[in-house]
């Protein structure tokens, strides 16, 4: 005759803390002393049975006590299922609720198990079944139980070890699920952030484009810096780079909004002061507080590629390198304040002659604000600054670096000078034109 599991309690509970929990929680146990556990037995036929508490009381080899609670049905089990329960021992012979699809299937033996798994998704579950029903035991594990026990082969050592194994396996399963969920969430965020990075629209232009982007936040793809490049139907190439103060997710979102607004306004024909004034209104409507501002640099390059208009809104000037000359900061007559600082600000547009072959490097202040050792050899850190950046770029040009290689080398060198990763966002945008004075291509572009 199968040996059913009784409801009586034969093992004294661990010292109570007055709230139904143990006064010696599992996290305080040392590795040498197994933690005390609480087992909820759900079984409806206690007559003439060997008590589970007695079985566990006779098992001293596994250490750690197991407090036992018993329930005759799932309704009682729900009332006894508190946070301090570690494992549920469920008799598969119990009837299910009769309402779910699993219980409605003829001859289905896992109705109660499905109910328990829904009722206690974070608890370890052991299935109890007769040894002549091994298919039920295997089905129970496939359905979500951590392990199974044959009723007529039960003893204290086996039961104690099975309880502890089920608890640890549930913890491992939960940790694995959370890790997989975290990875999936990170992948979804990465895909979203990649989609928010710009795709340059330069079809029909003879300019070459390169960019590098590194957010200051760890494990992020997007920060408060933003950039974009488009060519309008009249042949003008427009480029911009900007920086929202801060580098968290809110700043990243605001940077994306400003970039998209800039692209739309540029295609609508706005330029210079009119465009920046409109962008400031967008910033004022979208920012979370009045302390948020953004710097911006815009360049519009004429269709012939020989001249450009420059606007600066609190942003550092770009770097220009002409054929046969050292790179230098782009000359400008003066700029306006950062967006969001003054309600009625104006941003003058300077006209710059570029020449036939040139390269234009636009950057955010994360590139020039990295630390470097003091020039006097004292070891006191200073900042790279614009002068240090110009000298660094000229050295890399002398080494023959161009395009993507130049941007990668610049990012690497700034991190080296800083002694590690930069804490601010960094964005670099490079435009090259390699046509000489006669309109033909020169052998080597400036950058």
C-alpha positions in Angstrom: 0.0 0.0 0.0 1.4 3.5 -0.8 2.7 5.4 2.2 0.8 8.7 2.3 2.2 11.8 4.1 0.5 13.0 7.3 -0.3 16.5 8.5 1.0 16.0 12.0 4.1 17.9 13.1 6.8 15.9 14.9 9.8 18.2 14.5 10.0 21.2 16.7 10.1 24.4 14.8 13.2 26.6 15.0 13.1 29.5 17.3 10.4 31.9 16.2 11.0 35.6 15.7 7.3 36.3 16.5 6.4 36.8 12.8 6.3 33.2 11.7 9.9 33.3 10.5 13.2 31.8 11.8 15.3 33.7 14.2 18.4 32.4 12.4 17.8 33.2 8.7 19.6 31.3 6.0 21.9 34.2 5.1 23.5 34.1 8.6 24.5 30.5 8.3 28.2 29.6 7.7 29.2 27.4 4.8 30.0 24.6 7.3 26.5 24.8 8.9 23.6 24.2 6.4 20.7 26.7 6.8 17.4 25.9 8.5 14.6 25.5 6.0 10.8 25.4 6.0 9.0 22.7 4.1 5.3 22.9 3.2 3.8 19.4 2.7 0.6 19.4 0.6 -1.1 15.9 1.1 -4.7 14.8 1.6 -4.4 11.3 3.2 -2.5 11.3 6.5 -4.0 8.0 7.8 -1.5 5.3 9.0 1.5 7.1 7.5 5.1 7.6 8.5 5.4 11.3 9.5 7.7 13.5 7.4 8.8 15.3 10.5 9.9 11.9 12.0 11.8 11.1 8.8 13.6 14.4 8.9 14.2 14.2 12.6 16.0 10.9 12.2 18.3 12.3 9.5 21.2 14.1 11.2 23.9 13.6 8.5 22.8 16.5 6.4 22.7 19.1 9.2 20.4 22.0 9.5 16.8 21.6 10.7 13.7 21.5 8.5 10.5 23.0 9.9 7.4 21.3 8.5 4.0 22.7 7.7 1.2 20.6 6.4 -1.9 21.3 4.3 -4.7 19.0 3.2 -5.5 20.9 0.0 -4.4 23.8 -2.1 -6.7 26.2 -0.3 -4.9 25.5 3.0 -1.5 25.6 1.2 -2.2 29.1 -0.1 -2.8 30.3 3.5 0.4 28.7 4.8 2.6 29.8 1.9 4.5 32.6 3.4 7.9 34.1 2.4 9.8 31.9 4.9 8.7 28.7 3.1 11.6 27.4 1.0 10.2 24.2 -0.5 6.8 22.6 -1.3 6.4 18.8 -1.2 3.3 18.1 -3.3 1.4 14.9 -3.6 0.6 14.6 -7.4 -2.6 12.6 -6.4 -4.2 15.8 -5.2 -6.9 17.1 -7.6 -6.4 20.3 -9.4 -8.7 23.2 -9.5 -10.7 21.8 -12.4 -10.8 25.1 -14.2 -7.6 25.4 -16.1 -7.0 23.6 -19.4 -4.5 21.2 -17.8 -7.0 19.9 -15.3 -9.7 19.5 -18.0 -7.6 16.9 -19.9 -8.8 13.3 -19.3 -6.4 11.3 -17.1 -4.2 14.3 -16.5 -2.2 13.9 -13.2 -0.5 17.3 -13.0 -3.5 19.6 -12.3 -2.4 20.3 -8.7 1.2 20.8 -9.8 0.2 23.5 -12.3 -1.9 25.2 -9.7 1.1 25.2 -7.2 3.5 26.5 -9.8 1.1 29.4 -10.6 0.5 30.0 -6.9 4.2 29.8 -5.9 6.4 30.7 -8.9 9.4 31.6 -6.7 9.4 28.5 -4.5 11.1 25.2 -5.0 8.7 22.3 -5.6 9.2 18.5 -5.0 6.7 16.1 -6.6 5.6 13.0 -4.7 4.3 10.0 -6.6 4.2 6.2 -6.4 7.1 4.3 -7.9 4.8 2.6 -10.4 4.0 6.0 -11.9 7.5 7.1 -13.2 5.9 8.8 -16.2 4.2 11.2 -13.8 7.5 12.0 -12.1 9.2 12.8 -15.3 6.2 14.9 -16.5 6.3 16.8 -13.2 10.0 17.9 -13.7 9.3 18.9 -17.3 6.3 21.0 -16.1 8.5 22.9 -13.7 9.1 20.9 -10.5 12.7 20.9 -9.3 12.8 17.2 -8.5 10.5 14.2 -7.7 10.4 11.5 -5.0 8.8 8.1 -5.1 6.5 7.7 -2.1 7.3 4.1 -1.3 11.1 4.7 -1.4 11.1 7.6 0.9 13.5 7.9 3.8 14.9 10.7 5.9 18.3 11.0 4.3 16.8 11.0 0.8 14.1 13.5 1.7 16.5 15.9 3.4 18.9 15.9 0.5 16.1 16.3 -2.0 14.7 19.3 -0.2 18.1 21.1 -0.1 18.9 20.2 -3.7 15.5 21.5 -4.8 16.0 24.8 -3.0 19.5 25.3 -4.4 18.3 24.3 -7.9 15.4 26.8 -7.7 17.9 29.5 -6.7 20.1 28.7 -9.6 17.2 28.6 -12.0 16.0 32.0 -10.7 19.5 33.5 -11.0 19.9 32.1 -14.6 16.5 33.4 -15.6 17.3 36.9 -14.2 20.7 36.9 -16.0 19.0 35.9 -19.3 16.4 38.5 -18.8 19.0 41.1 -18.1 21.0 40.2 -21.2 17.8 40.3 -23.3 17.0 43.7 -21.9 20.5 44.9 -22.6 20.3 43.6 -26.2 17.0 45.4 -26.7 18.4 48.6 -25.3 21.5 48.3 -27.5 19.3 47.8 -30.6 17.2 50.8 -29.7 20.3 53.0 -29.0 21.9 51.9 -32.3 18.7 52.9 -34.1 18.9 56.3 -32.5 22.5 56.9 -33.8 22.5 58.9 -37.0 23.0 57.7 -40.6 24.6 60.4 -42.7 22.7 61.4 -45.8 25.5 62.5 -48.2 24.3 60.9 -51.5 25.7 62.9 -54.4 28.4 64.6 -52.4 32.1 64.2 -52.9 32.9 64.6 -49.2 34.0 61.7 -47.2 32.5 61.1 -43.7 33.9 59.4 -40.6 32.7 59.4 -37.0 33.4 58.0 -33.6 31.2 58.0 -30.5 31.9 56.9 -26.9 29.3 57.6 -24.2 30.5 58.3 -20.6 28.0 55.8 -19.1 29.3 52.3 -18.6 27.5 49.6 -20.7 25.7 52.3 -22.7 25.7 53.1 -26.4 24.2 56.6 -26.3 25.1 59.6 -24.2 24.3 63.3 -24.2 26.5 64.0 -27.2 24.9 64.0 -30.7 25.9 64.7 -34.3 24.5 64.5 -37.8 25.3 65.2 -41.4 22.9 65.7 -44.4 23.0 67.0 -47.9 20.1 69.2 -49.0 18.7 69.2 -52.5 20.7 72.4 -53.4 23.9 70.5 -52.9 24.8 72.1 -49.5 26.3 69.7 -46.9 25.2 70.5 -43.4 27.0 69.1 -40.4 26.4 69.6 -36.7 27.7 68.3 -33.4 26.3 69.1 -29.9 26.4 68.2 -26.2 23.6 68.2 -23.7 25.0 68.9 -20.2 25.2 65.6 -18.3 25.5 62.1 -19.8 22.6 60.0 -18.4 19.7 58.5 -20.2 17.6 61.6 -19.9 20.3 63.7 -21.6 20.8 61.0 -24.2 17.0 61.2 -25.0 17.2 65.0 -25.2 20.2 64.8 -27.5 18.3 62.5 -29.9 15.3 64.9 -29.9 17.6 67.8 -30.8 19.4 65.9 -33.5 16.1 64.8 -35.2 14.8 68.4 -34.9 18.0 69.8 -36.5 17.7 67.4 -39.4 14.0 68.3 -40.0 14.6 72.0 -39.7 17.6 71.8 -42.0 15.6 70.0 -44.7 12.9 72.7 -44.2 15.5 75.3 -45.3 16.4 76.8 -41.9 20.0 77.8 -41.3 22.2 79.8 -38.9 20.5 82.0 -36.3 16.9 81.0 -37.4 17.7 77.3 -37.0 19.4 77.7 -33.6 16.6 79.9 -32.3 14.1 77.2 -33.2 16.2 74.5 -31.6 16.4 76.5 -28.4 12.6 76.5 -28.3 12.6 72.8 -28.8 15.1 72.4 -25.9 13.1 74.6 -23.6 9.9 72.6 -24.2 11.6 69.2 -23.8 14.1 69.6 -21.0 13.2 68.5 -17.5 14.5 71.6 -15.7 15.7 75.1 -16.6 19.2 74.2 -15.6 19.6 71.9 -18.7 21.4 73.4 -21.6 23.1 72.2 -24.8 26.1 73.4 -26.8 26.1 73.2 -30.6 28.3 73.7 -33.6 26.8 73.8 -37.1 28.6 74.0 -40.4 27.0 74.4 -43.8 29.4 73.7 -46.7 28.6 75.3 -50.1 27.9 73.0 -53.1 31.3 73.8 -54.5 33.0 72.7 -51.3 35.2 75.8 -51.1 33.5 77.8 -48.4 31.4 77.2 -45.3 29.2 79.0 -42.8 30.0 78.4 -39.1 27.7 78.9 -36.1 28.8 78.2 -32.5 26.5 78.0 -29.5 28.8 77.7 -26.6 30.7 74.9 -28.4 34.4 74.7 -29.2 35.5 75.6 -32.7 36.2 72.8 -35.2 39.7 71.9 -36.4 40.6 72.6 -40.1 43.5 71.1 -42.0 44.2 72.4 -45.5 46.4 70.7 -48.0 50.1 71.2 -47.1 49.3 73.1 -43.8 49.2 72.2 -40.1 45.8 71.7 -38.6 44.5 74.6 -36.7 41.3 75.8 -35.0 38.7 77.1 -37.5 38.7 80.9 -37.4 35.5 82.6 -36.4 34.4 86.1 -35.5 32.4 85.1 -32.4 29.7 82.7 -31.3 26.6 82.9 -29.1 25.7 81.2 -25.8 24.7 77.6 -25.3 21.1 76.8 -26.1 18.8 77.2 -23.2 20.8 79.8 -21.3 19.4 83.1 -22.6 15.8 83.4 -23.9 16.5 85.9 -26.7 20.0 85.0 -27.7 21.4 85.4 -31.2 24.0 83.3 -33.0 26.0 85.0 -35.7 27.1 83.0 -38.7 30.7 83.3 -39.8 31.9 82.7 -43.4 35.1 80.6 -43.7 37.1 80.0 -46.9 38.0 76.3 -47.0 40.0 75.9 -50.3 40.2 73.0 -52.6 41.4 70.1 -50.4 40.7 70.2 -46.7 39.5 68.2 -43.7 37.2 69.4 -41.0 37.2 67.8 -37.5 34.2 68.5 -35.2 34.3 67.3 -31.7 32.7 67.6 -28.2 34.4 68.8 -25.1 34.9 65.3 -23.8 37.9 65.1 -26.1 39.7 68.1 -24.7 38.7 67.9 -21.0 40.6 64.6 -20.3 43.4 64.8 -17.7 47.1 64.9 -18.6 50.2 65.0 -16.4 51.4 68.5 -15.5 53.8 70.0 -18.0 56.3 70.9 -15.3 56.7 67.2 -14.4 55.1 67.7 -11.0 52.6 65.0 -11.8 49.7 67.4 -11.0 47.0 66.6 -13.6 45.9 69.3 -16.1 43.6 69.2 -19.1 44.4 68.4 -22.6 42.6 71.6 -23.9 42.3 72.7 -27.5 46.0 73.5 -27.9 46.9 70.0 -26.7 44.4 68.5 -29.0 45.7 70.4 -32.0 49.3 69.3 -31.2 48.1 65.7 -30.8 46.3 65.7 -34.1 49.2 67.2 -36.0 51.5 64.5 -34.6 49.1 61.8 -35.8 48.9 63.5 -39.2 52.7 63.5 -39.4 52.5 59.7 -38.7 50.3 59.3 -41.8 47.0 58.7 -40.0 43.9 59.6 -42.0 40.1 59.1 -41.8 38.8 56.4 -39.4 42.4 55.6 -38.3 42.9 59.1 -37.2 39.7 59.2 -35.2 40.5 55.9 -33.5 44.0 57.0 -32.7 42.8 60.3 -31.2 40.3 58.5 -29.0 42.9 56.0 -27.9 45.5 58.6 -27.1 43.1 60.8 -25.1 42.2 57.7 -22.9 45.9 57.0 -22.5 46.7 60.6 -21.4 43.7 60.4 -19.0 45.1 57.2 -17.4 41.9 55.3 -18.1 38.4 55.6 -19.5 36.9 59.1 -19.8 34.0 60.1 -17.6 32.4 62.4 -20.2 30.8 61.5 -23.5 33.0 62.0 -26.6 31.8 62.4 -30.2 34.0 63.1 -33.3 32.9 63.9 -36.8 35.3 64.2 -39.7 34.6 65.5 -43.2 37.2 65.3 -46.0 37.4 66.9 -49.4 40.4 65.9 -51.6 39.9 68.0 -54.7 42.8 70.3 -55.6 42.7 73.8 -57.0 42.2 72.6 -60.6 39.3 70.3 -59.5 41.2 67.0 -59.8 41.8 64.7 -56.9 45.0 65.2 -54.9 47.1 62.1 -54.1 46.4 62.3 -50.4 43.7 64.1 -48.3 44.8 66.3 -45.4 43.2 64.1 -42.7 
